[in-house]
Amino acid sequence: MRIAQISPLWERVPPFRYGGIELIVKLLTDELVQRGHEVTLFASGDSITKAKLHSVHTKALRLDSSIQEPDIYHQMILADIYQEAHTNFDIIHSHIGYQALAYSSFIKTPTVHTLHGAFTPDSAKIFRRFAEQPLISISKAQQEPCLDLNYVHTVYNGIDTAVYSFYCKPTQPAYLAFVGRISPQKGAVEAIQIARASGLPLKMAGKVDVVDVDYYQEKVEPLIDGEQIQYLGEVSHEDKVKLLGEATVTLFPITWREPFGLVMIESMATGTPVIAMNNGSVPEVIADGKTGFVCDSWEKMIEMVPKATKLDRQTCREYVVSRFSLESMTDEYEKAYSMVLNSGQSL
């Protein structure tokens, strides 16, 4: 099968440090190549892939301060894809949200769109405009806004469990972990409050986006004392695995309808259970009472900390291997491609 994979240009593939979408694109693209497909990856020029790489800029856009209009580059790469799509590809797989919708509606070569984010009132309008386009959700919860869209499949994110070491027991002294963007949606302040109430240290890692600088400086930074509450900044994959694996519990106190939440399966893959707020996909990702706890309040999250320390870490690991592996994710995407191609429609 000749497949085009379209990645956001903001980060390279794979991401240098933080970037969930780009990690998924990397894993899926390379595994499809391993399975014998002819894959072209449309991504930033510094991307690393087993596929053929096509780019319109030499590096990830967020690393180039000279760029003033980043969306221009997405339009350029979409033009490259769709002008010759009928001769180059059997199917196109977009990971860039709504931006490929209009292009894909004008050609016969089908495009399948994986939704990695949540709908906004504005984005809902364009998805309704192109409601016939085949979509893939990354959780059932992501489909709940009733937009009457053409969901062809749900494919849970997967990880290469081989690069997540298993930690049979946490390090001592015990600490809690938080990994994610330092933003209101991810619940950085709430994680600090839970740690303080639990009496345990908290180690936090993640980037601060430009839009979240004020939140970090005004709400989060004053709470970081370097002792009980430590902020490590962005960390490498190896350091992230060590941070999660040596933790007693990972906190996932999200305040929004998270479509998936990759850090949950990353943590469980290392053996560390997760305590999360019951929003979005959380009940689909955590096996409540076995690999963590799904909570309806901050008070409940605090209450579950000592109970989570007693959960079996091997069970956490095996749960991810059986349900959220790279192989199972790729199997489901191949199934989705076949469903779209066999539909016989000019989607």
N, C-alpha and C positions, 0 to 999 in steps of 0.2 A: 504494500500500500504506500502511495506517495502522500506524505503528510506534511503540512506546514504548521509549525507551532509559533504563535505570536506572543511574545512576552512584553511586559511593560519595559520601557527604555530607561526608567528612572534608576533602576538598579541593574547591575550585571547579573548574568546567570552563570554559576550560582551566586547568591548575594555574598558580598565580602564578609559581612557579619549578620546584620538583621535584614530579613526579607522573606516572608513566608511564601508569597506567590512565586518568586523567582526560584526558590528551593524546589517547589513542586514541579515547576517547568523543567528544571535541570534533571530531576530524577525521572520524570516521565519521558522526556526526550531521549535520554541515554538508554533507558530500558527498551523503548520502542526500536532504537537502532540495534540493540543487542538481539532483538527478536526478528531482525531481518527487514524491517520497514525502511523505506527511503525517506528520511526526515530532513527538512530544512528548518533551522531555528532562526527566526527573525527577532533579533535582540541587539543589545548594545555591543559595540565592537570589541570590548574587553571580555566578553563572555567566553566560557570554557565549556566545550561540548563535544560529544562524539558525532553529532550531526553536522551537516553543512551549515555554516554560519553566514547569515546575510545581515548587514547592518547599514545604518545611514549616519552613524556617528561613532567616533573611535572609542568612546568610553561611556559609562553610566552617566546619565544627564545630571544627576545630583552632585556629581563630582566636578562638573564643569561650571564654574561661576560666571563664565562669559555668556552662557545661554540665558536669554531673557524670555523666550517663548517656547517652552519644551513641547507643547502640543504640536508645533509645526513638524517635529521629527516623527511623531506618530503618524501624521498625515502622509509624510513622505514614504514611510515604510509600508503603510497600507496601500499606497498607490503602487509600489513595487510588487506587492503580493497580488493584488487583484487585477492588474493590467494583463498579467500572463497566467492567471490562475487556471484557466480552462486547459492549458497545455502542460502545466507543471505539476498539478496536484489532483489527487482524488478527493481529498478532504482537507479543510482548513480548520485549525483549532485555535480559537482566540481566548486569551487570558486577560484581555485589556478592557473588560467591562463593555460599555455601550459603544465604544469608538468604532468598532468594526460593523455595527448593525446595518448602517446605511449601505456601505460598500457591499456587504454580503447579500443584500436583497436584490442587487442588480445583475447577478451572475448565476449560472447554473451549477457551478461547482459548489457543493454545500459547505457551509461553515457551521461548526458547533461552538457555542459560546459557554465556557465555564464561568459561573458567577462566583467571584472570590470575595465580594463585598456585600454590603447591605443596600437595599433600595433607599433612595431619598425621594422626596416629593418631586424633584426635578427629573431624576433618572427614571422614575416610574413612567413618566410621560413618553420618553423615547422607547422604552421597552414595550409599552402598549402600542406605540406607532408601528413597531416591527414585531408584533406578537406572534407571527408565524415562524420566526426564526427558532431553530432548535437550541434549547438551553440545557445545561447540566448544572444542577445544584450540588453543593458540597455538603449539604445536610438537608433533612426533611424540614427542619425549622426554617431554613432559608426560604422555603416556598410559601410560608404561611401568609405573608401579605397577599391578599386575593387580587391578583392582577390579570388572571385568566391568560397565562402565558403557556408556551409550548415546551414544557419540561419533558425531555425524552428519557432522562435517567438521573439518579443521584449517585455520585461517586465520592466516597469519603477520601480525604487526603491520606496519603501514606508516606512512610519514611523508610529509609534504608536502615533497618535495625542493626545491621552489622557495624555501623559507625557510631552506635550508642552503647557504650560499655555498660554492663550490668553491675550495679553496686548492691551487694547482698545485705549490707547494713550501712546506715548513715554514719558520718563522721561524728566525733565528739570534740568539743561540746556541740550540742545540737543547735541547728538553726533552720529557719524557714527560707524559702527561695521565692523570688518573683522575677520572671523574665518576660519582657514585652516592652512595647513602646511606653514611654513615660507620659501618659495621657489620661484625661478623665475617663475615657471609655474603658481603658484597661484597669482602672481602679488602683493606681499607684498609691494615693493617699489612704485608701481603704486598707490596702495591704499593710501599710505602716501602722495603722490603728489596730488591726488584728494582731500584729506582732507584739505591739506594746501591751495589749490586753492579755496576750498569752504568756508574756514574760520571756519570750524567746527572741534571739537576734534575728534580723532580717537582712539577707543579701539580695540586692536588686541589680538587675542588668538589663540594659536596653537603650535604644537611642531616643533622643529628644528631637522630634521634628520641628521645623520652623514654626508651624502653627501652634505648637505646644510649649514654646519657650516661656511665655508668660506664666502658664500653669506650673511649669517646673520651678521657675524662680520664685513665684509667689506662694505656691501651695506645698510643693514637695521639698525643695532645697532647705527651707527652714527646719524641716523635721529630720534631716540627715545629720546625725551626730558623729558618724565615723566609727562608732562603737556598737551600740545595739542596732542602729539603722545604718547600713553601708550601701553606697551607690557605686557600682563598679564601671558604669558607662557601658558602651558597646563592647561585647566580648567575642572572641573567636568561637568557632564551633567546638573546638576541643575544650576551651574554658567553660563554655555553656554546659557541655555534657558533664564536666566535673562539678560545676556549681549545682546542677540539678541532682546528679547522682549522689553527692555527699550530703544533700539536704535531708532533713527529717520529713518535711512535707513541702510541696509547692502550692503556693496560693494563686488562685485565679479569680480575683474578686471583680469581675467585669460589671460594668454598669450599662451595657448595651446588648442588643441581640447579636451576639458574636456568631457569624456564619459557620465557623468551625473551631478555631483555636488550636493551632498546631502545637503550641508549647505543652498542652495537656498530654498529647501522645508522646512527645519527646521526653517529658518527665517520667511518665509511666514506663517507657522503654528502658530507662535507667534503673527502674525499680522503685522510684519515689512516688507515693500516692499524691493525689491532687484534691484539694478542697476548693470548690468553685461555687460561684453564685449561679442560681438557676435562671440563666438567661440564654436565649438562642439555642445553639446546638449542644450545650453542656450535657443534658440528659442522654443524648445519643452517643457521646464520647466517653463519659465516665460510667463504669459499672458501679452504681451507688452501693456503698457498703462493702465493696470488694477491692476496687482500685482507687477509691477515694470517696468523697461525699459531695452530693449535690444539695445546696442549701438555699433556703428562701429568705434568709436575713443575715446581716452581719453578725448578730449575736449567735446565730446557729453556726456560722463558720468558726467563730471563736471556740464554741463548745466542742466542735468536732476535731480540733487540733490534737488533743491527747488521744482521742480514739483512732485518728488516722495513723498515729505512730505504731499502732498495734496491727495494722493491716499487713498481709503477706506480700513482700516485695517481689517474690518470684511470680506470684499471680499477676501483679501489675505488668511485669515483663511479658509473660505468656499471652496476656490479653491483647497487647499491642501487636505482637508477632502474628497472632491468629486473625486479627481484625483490621489492622491499619498498616500492613506492610506495603512496601513498594510494589511487590508482585501482585498483590490483590488489587491495588489501585490501578495498575496498568491493565490487568485483566478486564476490569470494569470499563475503562476507557476504550479498549478495543471492542468491547461489546456495544458501547454507545456509538462508536464509529459505524459498526455494521448495521445497527438499527437505523441510523440516518441514511446510509448509502442504500440500504435495501428498501427504504420507504418509497423510492421511485419518484419522489417529488423534487421539483426545482425550488428548493427552500431558500 
